[in-house]
Amino acid sequence: MRMLGRLLAPLIFWIAYTLFRSPFARGSKARHDYVMKLFRYAADHQSRRALSVYGHLLHFRGEGVSNRIQGAIYLQQAADLGDMKAQYQMGRICEGGFEGYFRVDAVKARHYYSLAARQGHSLALTRMQEGVND
C-alpha cells in the first residue's frame, strides 16, 4: 500500500497545488483544510515537490511553533531529495537557527547553499559569494 501512495503522491500534489492556486480554497476554511490534507498526504509519501511546497507553507505561514518546526523538517527532506528551493531555505534556516530544533550551523548552511547554487538558485549564489558567517 505504501508503494501505491508513493506512486500517487505526485498526482495528489498536482491536484492540491492546482486547488490551492484556484479560487476553490479561498473563503472556506473546510476547503482550505482539505487542500492542506492533500499536500500532507503527498508530502508524507515523499513527493519532493509536496515536501517543498507544504514545508514552505507550514514553516513560513503556519500557526504555532510546532507547525513551523514540522515545516522545516519537510523542507529538510525536500532539500535532501534535491529540491533547489528547499535547499536554499534550509541554508537560511541553518544559518539563523530555529527554535532550538535547528541550531545555527554555518557548515550545514554552506552545504545547502552550495547544493542550491549548483542548480542555479540565484539567491543561493549570492549567499555563497557573500560568505556564510561561521
Biotite code that builds the C-alpha atoms (Angstrom):
import biotite.structure as struc

atoms = struc.array([
    struc.Atom([0.000, 0.000, 0.000], chain_id="A", res_id=1, res_name="MET", atom_name="CA", element="C"),
    struc.Atom([2.915, 2.344, 0.752], chain_id="A", res_id=2, res_name="ARG", atom_name="CA", element="C"),
    struc.Atom([4.188, 1.839, -2.808], chain_id="A", res_id=3, res_name="MET", atom_name="CA", element="C"),
    struc.Atom([0.799, 2.876, -4.202], chain_id="A", res_id=4, res_name="LEU", atom_name="CA", element="C"),
    struc.Atom([0.909, 6.016, -2.045], chain_id="A", res_id=5, res_name="GLY", atom_name="CA", element="C"),
    struc.Atom([4.338, 6.914, -3.435], chain_id="A", res_id=6, res_name="ARG", atom_name="CA", element="C"),
    struc.Atom([3.115, 6.389, -6.983], chain_id="A", res_id=7, res_name="LEU", atom_name="CA", element="C"),
    struc.Atom([0.036, 8.554, -6.398], chain_id="A", res_id=8, res_name="LEU", atom_name="CA", element="C"),
    struc.Atom([1.815, 11.276, -4.393], chain_id="A", res_id=9, res_name="ALA", atom_name="CA", element="C"),
    struc.Atom([2.914, 13.395, -7.399], chain_id="A", res_id=10, res_name="PRO", atom_name="CA", element="C"),
    struc.Atom([-0.630, 13.347, -8.809], chain_id="A", res_id=11, res_name="LEU", atom_name="CA", element="C"),
    struc.Atom([-2.133, 14.223, -5.433], chain_id="A", res_id=12, res_name="ILE", atom_name="CA", element="C"),
    struc.Atom([0.400, 17.039, -5.078], chain_id="A", res_id=13, res_name="PHE", atom_name="CA", element="C"),
    struc.Atom([-0.575, 18.383, -8.507], chain_id="A", res_id=14, res_name="TRP", atom_name="CA", element="C"),
    struc.Atom([-4.270, 18.299, -7.554], chain_id="A", res_id=15, res_name="ILE", atom_name="CA", element="C"),
    struc.Atom([-3.566, 20.029, -4.220], chain_id="A", res_id=16, res_name="ALA", atom_name="CA", element="C"),
    struc.Atom([-1.371, 22.665, -5.864], chain_id="A", res_id=17, res_name="TYR", atom_name="CA", element="C"),
    struc.Atom([-3.973, 23.362, -8.555], chain_id="A", res_id=18, res_name="THR", atom_name="CA", element="C"),
    struc.Atom([-6.753, 23.675, -5.968], chain_id="A", res_id=19, res_name="LEU", atom_name="CA", element="C"),
    struc.Atom([-4.564, 25.827, -3.717], chain_id="A", res_id=20, res_name="PHE", atom_name="CA", element="C"),
    struc.Atom([-3.880, 28.297, -6.531], chain_id="A", res_id=21, res_name="ARG", atom_name="CA", element="C"),
    struc.Atom([-7.503, 28.374, -7.689], chain_id="A", res_id=22, res_name="SER", atom_name="CA", element="C"),
    struc.Atom([-10.416, 30.212, -6.050], chain_id="A", res_id=23, res_name="PRO", atom_name="CA", element="C"),
    struc.Atom([-11.614, 26.818, -4.702], chain_id="A", res_id=24, res_name="PHE", atom_name="CA", element="C"),
    struc.Atom([-9.830, 27.033, -1.333], chain_id="A", res_id=25, res_name="ALA", atom_name="CA", element="C"),
    struc.Atom([-10.343, 30.737, -0.755], chain_id="A", res_id=26, res_name="ARG", atom_name="CA", element="C"),
    struc.Atom([-13.091, 31.818, 1.560], chain_id="A", res_id=27, res_name="GLY", atom_name="CA", element="C"),
    struc.Atom([-13.734, 28.392, 3.067], chain_id="A", res_id=28, res_name="SER", atom_name="CA", element="C"),
    struc.Atom([-11.731, 27.016, 5.968], chain_id="A", res_id=29, res_name="LYS", atom_name="CA", element="C"),
    struc.Atom([-13.048, 23.500, 5.295], chain_id="A", res_id=30, res_name="ALA", atom_name="CA", element="C"),
    struc.Atom([-11.871, 23.540, 1.664], chain_id="A", res_id=31, res_name="ARG", atom_name="CA", element="C"),
    struc.Atom([-8.540, 25.074, 2.666], chain_id="A", res_id=32, res_name="HIS", atom_name="CA", element="C"),
    struc.Atom([-8.068, 22.357, 5.307], chain_id="A", res_id=33, res_name="ASP", atom_name="CA", element="C"),
    struc.Atom([-8.898, 19.709, 2.689], chain_id="A", res_id=34, res_name="TYR", atom_name="CA", element="C"),
    struc.Atom([-6.245, 21.055, 0.330], chain_id="A", res_id=35, res_name="VAL", atom_name="CA", element="C"),
    struc.Atom([-3.711, 21.093, 3.181], chain_id="A", res_id=36, res_name="MET", atom_name="CA", element="C"),
    struc.Atom([-4.555, 17.429, 3.889], chain_id="A", res_id=37, res_name="LYS", atom_name="CA", element="C"),
    struc.Atom([-3.844, 16.616, 0.249], chain_id="A", res_id=38, res_name="LEU", atom_name="CA", element="C"),
    struc.Atom([-0.491, 18.398, 0.499], chain_id="A", res_id=39, res_name="PHE", atom_name="CA", element="C"),
    struc.Atom([0.313, 16.499, 3.683], chain_id="A", res_id=40, res_name="ARG", atom_name="CA", element="C"),
    struc.Atom([-0.596, 13.149, 2.134], chain_id="A", res_id=41, res_name="TYR", atom_name="CA", element="C"),
    struc.Atom([1.676, 13.797, -0.828], chain_id="A", res_id=42, res_name="ALA", atom_name="CA", element="C"),
    struc.Atom([4.493, 15.040, 1.432], chain_id="A", res_id=43, res_name="ALA", atom_name="CA", element="C"),
    struc.Atom([4.165, 12.060, 3.773], chain_id="A", res_id=44, res_name="ASP", atom_name="CA", element="C"),
    struc.Atom([4.519, 9.813, 0.714], chain_id="A", res_id=45, res_name="HIS", atom_name="CA", element="C"),
    struc.Atom([7.786, 11.511, -0.308], chain_id="A", res_id=46, res_name="GLN", atom_name="CA", element="C"),
    struc.Atom([6.679, 13.722, -3.183], chain_id="A", res_id=47, res_name="SER", atom_name="CA", element="C"),
    struc.Atom([9.659, 16.080, -3.397], chain_id="A", res_id=48, res_name="ARG", atom_name="CA", element="C"),
    struc.Atom([7.571, 18.999, -4.619], chain_id="A", res_id=49, res_name="ARG", atom_name="CA", element="C"),
    struc.Atom([4.942, 18.423, -1.938], chain_id="A", res_id=50, res_name="ALA", atom_name="CA", element="C"),
    struc.Atom([7.640, 18.290, 0.737], chain_id="A", res_id=51, res_name="LEU", atom_name="CA", element="C"),
    struc.Atom([8.964, 21.603, -0.541], chain_id="A", res_id=52, res_name="SER", atom_name="CA", element="C"),
    struc.Atom([5.676, 23.467, -1.011], chain_id="A", res_id=53, res_name="VAL", atom_name="CA", element="C"),
    struc.Atom([3.921, 22.106, 2.085], chain_id="A", res_id=54, res_name="TYR", atom_name="CA", element="C"),
    struc.Atom([7.070, 22.590, 4.151], chain_id="A", res_id=55, res_name="GLY", atom_name="CA", element="C"),
    struc.Atom([7.312, 26.181, 2.970], chain_id="A", res_id=56, res_name="HIS", atom_name="CA", element="C"),
    struc.Atom([3.651, 26.833, 3.772], chain_id="A", res_id=57, res_name="LEU", atom_name="CA", element="C"),
    struc.Atom([3.976, 25.349, 7.250], chain_id="A", res_id=58, res_name="LEU", atom_name="CA", element="C"),
    struc.Atom([7.302, 26.955, 8.110], chain_id="A", res_id=59, res_name="HIS", atom_name="CA", element="C"),
    struc.Atom([6.643, 30.454, 6.812], chain_id="A", res_id=60, res_name="PHE", atom_name="CA", element="C"),
    struc.Atom([2.864, 30.726, 7.128], chain_id="A", res_id=61, res_name="ARG", atom_name="CA", element="C"),
    struc.Atom([1.933, 28.096, 9.679], chain_id="A", res_id=62, res_name="GLY", atom_name="CA", element="C"),
    struc.Atom([0.429, 28.921, 13.020], chain_id="A", res_id=63, res_name="GLU", atom_name="CA", element="C"),
    struc.Atom([2.381, 27.912, 16.083], chain_id="A", res_id=64, res_name="GLY", atom_name="CA", element="C"),
    struc.Atom([5.918, 26.794, 16.657], chain_id="A", res_id=65, res_name="VAL", atom_name="CA", element="C"),
    struc.Atom([5.190, 23.084, 16.189], chain_id="A", res_id=66, res_name="SER", atom_name="CA", element="C"),
    struc.Atom([3.794, 23.686, 12.670], chain_id="A", res_id=67, res_name="ASN", atom_name="CA", element="C"),
    struc.Atom([6.790, 25.834, 11.815], chain_id="A", res_id=68, res_name="ARG", atom_name="CA", element="C"),
    struc.Atom([9.206, 23.162, 13.046], chain_id="A", res_id=69, res_name="ILE", atom_name="CA", element="C"),
    struc.Atom([7.324, 20.486, 11.089], chain_id="A", res_id=70, res_name="GLN", atom_name="CA", element="C"),
    struc.Atom([7.560, 22.702, 8.013], chain_id="A", res_id=71, res_name="GLY", atom_name="CA", element="C"),
    struc.Atom([11.324, 22.946, 8.429], chain_id="A", res_id=72, res_name="ALA", atom_name="CA", element="C"),
    struc.Atom([11.524, 19.151, 8.751], chain_id="A", res_id=73, res_name="ILE", atom_name="CA", element="C"),
    struc.Atom([9.612, 18.769, 5.480], chain_id="A", res_id=74, res_name="TYR", atom_name="CA", element="C"),
    struc.Atom([11.897, 21.356, 3.871], chain_id="A", res_id=75, res_name="LEU", atom_name="CA", element="C"),
    struc.Atom([14.953, 19.422, 5.023], chain_id="A", res_id=76, res_name="GLN", atom_name="CA", element="C"),
    struc.Atom([13.563, 16.224, 3.486], chain_id="A", res_id=77, res_name="GLN", atom_name="CA", element="C"),
    struc.Atom([12.873, 18.042, 0.210], chain_id="A", res_id=78, res_name="ALA", atom_name="CA", element="C"),
    struc.Atom([16.353, 19.577, 0.254], chain_id="A", res_id=79, res_name="ALA", atom_name="CA", element="C"),
    struc.Atom([17.923, 16.176, 0.821], chain_id="A", res_id=80, res_name="ASP", atom_name="CA", element="C"),
    struc.Atom([15.925, 14.870, -2.158], chain_id="A", res_id=81, res_name="LEU", atom_name="CA", element="C"),
    struc.Atom([17.414, 17.617, -4.351], chain_id="A", res_id=82, res_name="GLY", atom_name="CA", element="C"),
    struc.Atom([14.784, 20.370, -4.367], chain_id="A", res_id=83, res_name="ASP", atom_name="CA", element="C"),
    struc.Atom([16.644, 23.607, -5.150], chain_id="A", res_id=84, res_name="MET", atom_name="CA", element="C"),
    struc.Atom([14.227, 25.965, -3.376], chain_id="A", res_id=85, res_name="LYS", atom_name="CA", element="C"),
    struc.Atom([14.170, 23.802, -0.257], chain_id="A", res_id=86, res_name="ALA", atom_name="CA", element="C"),
    struc.Atom([17.979, 23.661, -0.296], chain_id="A", res_id=87, res_name="GLN", atom_name="CA", element="C"),
    struc.Atom([18.131, 27.452, -0.247], chain_id="A", res_id=88, res_name="TYR", atom_name="CA", element="C"),
    struc.Atom([15.537, 27.654, 2.530], chain_id="A", res_id=89, res_name="GLN", atom_name="CA", element="C"),
    struc.Atom([17.452, 25.077, 4.587], chain_id="A", res_id=90, res_name="MET", atom_name="CA", element="C"),
    struc.Atom([20.573, 27.185, 4.120], chain_id="A", res_id=91, res_name="GLY", atom_name="CA", element="C"),
    struc.Atom([18.688, 30.126, 5.624], chain_id="A", res_id=92, res_name="ARG", atom_name="CA", element="C"),
    struc.Atom([17.310, 28.010, 8.465], chain_id="A", res_id=93, res_name="ILE", atom_name="CA", element="C"),
    struc.Atom([20.735, 26.540, 9.276], chain_id="A", res_id=94, res_name="CYS", atom_name="CA", element="C"),
    struc.Atom([22.342, 29.961, 9.062], chain_id="A", res_id=95, res_name="GLU", atom_name="CA", element="C"),
    struc.Atom([19.950, 31.542, 11.543], chain_id="A", res_id=96, res_name="GLY", atom_name="CA", element="C"),
    struc.Atom([18.775, 28.537, 13.538], chain_id="A", res_id=97, res_name="GLY", atom_name="CA", element="C"),
    struc.Atom([15.167, 27.991, 14.540], chain_id="A", res_id=98, res_name="PHE", atom_name="CA", element="C"),
    struc.Atom([13.574, 27.464, 17.944], chain_id="A", res_id=99, res_name="GLU", atom_name="CA", element="C"),
    struc.Atom([16.387, 25.285, 19.241], chain_id="A", res_id=100, res_name="GLY", atom_name="CA", element="C"),
    struc.Atom([15.309, 22.449, 16.959], chain_id="A", res_id=101, res_name="TYR", atom_name="CA", element="C"),
    struc.Atom([17.565, 23.662, 14.167], chain_id="A", res_id=102, res_name="PHE", atom_name="CA", element="C"),
    struc.Atom([20.768, 25.017, 15.662], chain_id="A", res_id=103, res_name="ARG", atom_name="CA", element="C"),
    struc.Atom([22.908, 27.625, 13.932], chain_id="A", res_id=104, res_name="VAL", atom_name="CA", element="C"),
    struc.Atom([25.301, 25.619, 11.762], chain_id="A", res_id=105, res_name="ASP", atom_name="CA", element="C"),
    struc.Atom([27.401, 27.510, 9.201], chain_id="A", res_id=106, res_name="ALA", atom_name="CA", element="C"),
    struc.Atom([28.795, 24.280, 7.726], chain_id="A", res_id=107, res_name="VAL", atom_name="CA", element="C"),
    struc.Atom([25.304, 22.909, 7.004], chain_id="A", res_id=108, res_name="LYS", atom_name="CA", element="C"),
    struc.Atom([24.179, 26.312, 5.728], chain_id="A", res_id=109, res_name="ALA", atom_name="CA", element="C"),
    struc.Atom([27.085, 26.401, 3.250], chain_id="A", res_id=110, res_name="ARG", atom_name="CA", element="C"),
    struc.Atom([26.309, 22.820, 2.229], chain_id="A", res_id=111, res_name="HIS", atom_name="CA", element="C"),
    struc.Atom([22.674, 23.604, 1.409], chain_id="A", res_id=112, res_name="TYR", atom_name="CA", element="C"),
    struc.Atom([23.527, 26.916, -0.286], chain_id="A", res_id=113, res_name="TYR", atom_name="CA", element="C"),
    struc.Atom([26.143, 25.115, -2.360], chain_id="A", res_id=114, res_name="SER", atom_name="CA", element="C"),
    struc.Atom([23.653, 22.454, -3.476], chain_id="A", res_id=115, res_name="LEU", atom_name="CA", element="C"),
    struc.Atom([21.114, 25.115, -4.472], chain_id="A", res_id=116, res_name="ALA", atom_name="CA", element="C"),
    struc.Atom([23.769, 27.283, -6.156], chain_id="A", res_id=117, res_name="ALA", atom_name="CA", element="C"),
    struc.Atom([24.932, 24.339, -8.295], chain_id="A", res_id=118, res_name="ARG", atom_name="CA", element="C"),
    struc.Atom([21.381, 24.128, -9.618], chain_id="A", res_id=119, res_name="GLN", atom_name="CA", element="C"),
    struc.Atom([21.366, 27.842, -10.442], chain_id="A", res_id=120, res_name="GLY", atom_name="CA", element="C"),
    struc.Atom([19.443, 29.302, -7.500], chain_id="A", res_id=121, res_name="HIS", atom_name="CA", element="C"),
    struc.Atom([20.358, 32.998, -7.729], chain_id="A", res_id=122, res_name="SER", atom_name="CA", element="C"),
    struc.Atom([19.883, 33.841, -4.040], chain_id="A", res_id=123, res_name="LEU", atom_name="CA", element="C"),
    struc.Atom([21.994, 30.837, -3.023], chain_id="A", res_id=124, res_name="ALA", atom_name="CA", element="C"),
    struc.Atom([24.709, 32.018, -5.419], chain_id="A", res_id=125, res_name="LEU", atom_name="CA", element="C"),
    struc.Atom([24.583, 35.440, -3.772], chain_id="A", res_id=126, res_name="THR", atom_name="CA", element="C"),
    struc.Atom([24.824, 33.934, -0.271], chain_id="A", res_id=127, res_name="ARG", atom_name="CA", element="C"),
    struc.Atom([27.809, 31.835, -1.373], chain_id="A", res_id=128, res_name="MET", atom_name="CA", element="C"),
    struc.Atom([29.536, 34.944, -2.742], chain_id="A", res_id=129, res_name="GLN", atom_name="CA", element="C"),
    struc.Atom([28.778, 36.957, 0.405], chain_id="A", res_id=130, res_name="GLU", atom_name="CA", element="C"),
    struc.Atom([30.001, 34.112, 2.584], chain_id="A", res_id=131, res_name="GLY", atom_name="CA", element="C"),
    struc.Atom([28.115, 32.384, 5.357], chain_id="A", res_id=132, res_name="VAL", atom_name="CA", element="C"),
    struc.Atom([29.055, 33.554, 8.847], chain_id="A", res_id=133, res_name="ASN", atom_name="CA", element="C"),
    struc.Atom([30.956, 30.998, 10.910], chain_id="A", res_id=134, res_name="ASP", atom_name="CA", element="C"),
])
